[in-house]
Amino acid sequence: MRNVVKVVESGYEGAEILGIHFEGPYLDQKFKGAQPEEYILDADVEQFKHYQEVAHGLIHYITLAPEHDKDFALTRWCAENGVVVSMGHSAATYEQALMGVANGAKTMTHVYNGMTGYNHRALGLVGAAFRFRDVYGEIIADGNHSTVDALNNYYNIKGRDYAVMISDSLRPKGLPQGDYTSGGMKIRVYPDGSAHLVPQGNLAGSTLRLNKGLQVLVEKAMVPFDAALNSCTKNPAALLGVDDRKGRLGVGYDADIVVLEDNYDIHQTYVKGRPVK
């Protein structure tokens, strides 16, 4: 967090840093994913205030497990203080997810992954993502974390305004297949771009580029183009509360533009109207 603050306050080139996504440590042990279990804690308002102070207020988004947030105290505090609460890495029941939303949670972290699955008599967090139509939900569109048919189902349920496509990319993004470390843990990147913990074998994250995620959604998952594009642009902007200047092309907007080739490769990128590499 100190590094992010240093970069933001000293100036930088490239895309605007909108804030920090605080994914942990208030997670569930069973659904921790690639998070080191020794650092996982129950939610703590005073501790989070300390982190926010260190971050100079740059934490704008937090993933937490609502079932480990006693009386939903941190969820409420964040919602009241401009921090988006996302439920994820969680063993929450449908009912606990409902209470999370009632106390201010606005979205869910990488739906399908790191959460309780769907059952017709125990809906879990995935079932909550399906049922709460006006609650946002992230989705990793690499075709590895979820099949393309699961992606299609998700977009059909969420519609064009509440799905948020993410890369969930790790440090080795853009590098050749092989072995790397991330967060102190050993991971292996395979030819399909998937990254797995070594030796456990479970997915650790992705190496996806967002432009290629858009291609997966449109050409493999058969998601309608407007819904797929919205999930990369206007929907995350709305979730973060910056849709008055980002997320679409319009007068007075920031003119953050990515021009794609027919094969979805990047032709040119503009940041606030200025061309960048």
N, C-alpha and C positions, 0 to 999 in steps of 0.2 A: 504493500500500500504506500509506503514511503517512496518507493521508486516511481509509482504512478503520479504521486503528488509532485515529485521533483520534475518529471517530464512535463506535466500540465502547467506548472507554474513557471518553468524556465523557457517554455516555448518549443515548438516542434513543427515538422512538416507532415503533410498527409492528412488522412481522415481525422475528423474531430473525435477526441476521446469524450464520450458522453458521461462516463462514470465507471464505477467498479461494480462488477457482479460478484457478490460475496457468497460463493457456493460452499457453504460450510462455515464453522464446524458443527452446526446444530442439525445433525443428520441422524438417520437410523443405522445401527450397526449392520443389520441384515442387508439393507439396500444401499450400502455405502459406495458401491461401485469401486472406482480406483482410489478412493480417499483413504489415507492411512488411518486405521482404526484407533490408534493410540491418541489421536487428536480430536476425536469426535466427542461432543459434549451436549448436554441439554441446553436449551435456549436460556439466555441470561441477558436481561435488559441492560443492566449496568455494565456488563462486559462489552456488549455491543456498542454502547455509548462510547466506551473507551476506544474501540476500533474506529468508530466514526470520527472521533476527535483526531486520532492519528492520521486518518485519511482526509482530513480537512473538509469533511462533509461530502466527499466524492462517492461514497457508497450509495448508489441509487437503486440497487436491486439485490435482493437476498433470497437464496434458496434455503428453505428449512423444512424439517419434518414436523408438521403441526402436532402430531401426537406426543412430541417431546418438548412442546412449548406449553408449560403449565399455565392453565387458565387463558391461553392464547395471549399472554402478556406482551411478548415481543412482537407478535403479529400486529396487535393493536397499536403498539408504540410506533412501529415502522409505518403503518398505514396513516397514522396521525402526523408523521414527520417527513412525509414525502419519499419514503423508501418503498419501492414495489416489492411485495411479498409473493414469492413463487413457492408452491408446495412441490417438493421433490426429494429424491433419495429417502423415501418414506414408506413406512409400513401402515400408513393411515387407512382406516376403514372409510367407506363412503360417508358415514355419519360424521366422522372426524374431519373429513375434507369439507363437508357442508358447514361445519362450525368454523373451520378455517376461513372459508369465504365470508361467512357471517361476521367474522371479526376483522375482515379487511384484506384477505389474500385476493390477488387479482389474476393469478395465472398459475401454470404448472410447468415444472422443468422437465424437458425432454420426455414427453408423454410416451408411454409403453416401457421406457427404460428407467430402472432405479425406482420402481414403485409397485404397489400391489396390483395384480392383474384383475381382469374382468371375469366375473362369474355371475350367472343369471340370478343367484340368490345372495351373492356377496359382491357388490359392484366394485368395491375397492376404489383406488385413486384413478385408474383408467376409466372405470365406469362413471366416476364423477366428472372426468374430462369430457366424456360423451354427453352426460346429462346436463351439465351447466353450460348451456349454449352461449351465454354472454360472458363467460370467463375465458380468458386467453389461455393458450397452451402452446409451448414450444414443441417442435418436432425435428428430429435429426433426419435429413433427407439424403443419406448416403446409400440407401438400399441395403446396408449391413445391419444397422441398429434396428431397423424395422423393414419388413419386406415391402415391395412396391404395392402389393395389394393392401397391406395394413395402412400404408400412406394414403392410398385412395379412399379407404373406409374413413380414415380420420378427417380428411378434407371434406368428404361428403357430409359428415356429421357437423363439423364446425362451421362450414360455409365459407364465405369469402372474406369475412371480417375479423375472425378470432384465432386463426392459426398463425403461428410465428415460426418460420423456418430458421433453423440454426445449423451451424457447422459442427459444434462441439469439438472443434479441432484442438489438437495438442501441439506441443513445441515442434515435433518432427514434420509438421505440415510442410509440403513442398520438397522434402528430402527423399532420397531413395529408400527402398525397402531395407530393413535391417533392424538392429537393436539400438535402443536409445534409453535415456532416463527422463522421467518427467515427475516432478514433485518428489524426487528421491526414490521413485519406484522404477524398476526395469520394465520396459515395454518393447514389443516387437511389432514392426509395421510389415504387413503382408502385401503381395502384389495388388490386391483389390483395394488397397488404401486403408483397410481396417487395422486398428492398433489393439493389441492384446497384452494383458499383464503376463509377465514371465516369473515363475512357472505356472501360475494359476490357470491361465488360458482364457479368462473371461475378458470381454471387451473393456478397454480402458478409455476409449474415446475415439475420435475420428481424425482424418487428415483432409476432410472435405473442404473444397472451395465453394463459396456460396453460388457462384455462377454455374458450377457443375451440379450443385444441388437443385437449382432451378431446372436444369436439363433433366435430371432424374424425375422430378415431379411432373413435368409436362410430357416427356417422351417415353417414360417407362411406367410411371404410376398413373398416367392419363388423367391428371388433375387439370381442370379447366385453367386456361392461361391466366385469366384475371385473378383467380383465387391463389394460384401459385405465386404470381408476381406480388400481389398484395401482402402475402406472408413474408416477403423479403423486404418490403418497403413501408407502406402506410400502416400496416398492423403493428410492427414493432415500434414505429414512431409514436403511434397512439398509446400503446402500452406504457412507453417511457414518458409520455406527456410532452413530446417535442413535435407533435404533428402540426403545430402552427408554423413550423419552418422547415421540417424535414419529412421525407416519405413520399412526396409527389412533386411533379413539375407544376409550378404555378408562380404567379407574380408575387414577389416578396419572399419566396422560399430560397433556400441556401444554394440551389443549383448544384447539388451533389449528384452527379450523373455518371453512370457506367454504360458505355456503348458496347454491345456484344456483336460478335460475328454470328453467322447462321449456325455455326457449330457450338455456340455459347462461349467461345474463347473471348477474352477481353480485347477489344479494339482500342478503346481510349477511356480514361477515367478523368473526371473533373471534380475538384473539391472547391465548393463555393465559387463555381464558374471558371476556375483556373485549371488548365490541363496539368496533370501530374502523371508520372510513369506508373 
